[in-house]
């Protein structure tokens, strides 16, 4: 686990090295550097991902006047005309919410094709049971950066920055 002042070196979708930032900068002088005022960690596994992505509707911002901004479930969800297209858009917005919460792995399986597509395109790992993600040299570069207030500042999946707080 990273300590204060530690950094990660990423090569493609793999974690190349973990250690003191100054040492990694010296070992990788041509590397692109991203810095955040936070702590690097392994992210979290969303055991509730099926409920979040398949049993909730995440309104489009253009629907906020009529549907609000919070996910719809239960009778509110049942009242929607949830077409395959609408479900797919909702799943992508749901994935973004999970990434903003520092999620790097999900527990499935997902039964809706639109949800499976959104998850596959995100690159998030789908597990059959909850498991705490780990940072391992040579392993996938899946990690988060968390601020002092506990808020997720960035989520990286397979070496790609997929979420950055504004």
Secondary structure, DSSP 4 states (H G I P E B T S, - for coil): ---TTEEEEEETTEEEEEEEHHHHHHHTTTS-----SSEEE--EEETTHHHHHHS-B---GGGHHHH-SSPB-HHHHHTS---HHHHHHHHHHHHHHHHHTTEEEEE----SHHHHHHHHHHT-EEESS-------TTSB--EEEE-TTS-EEEEEETTEEEEE--
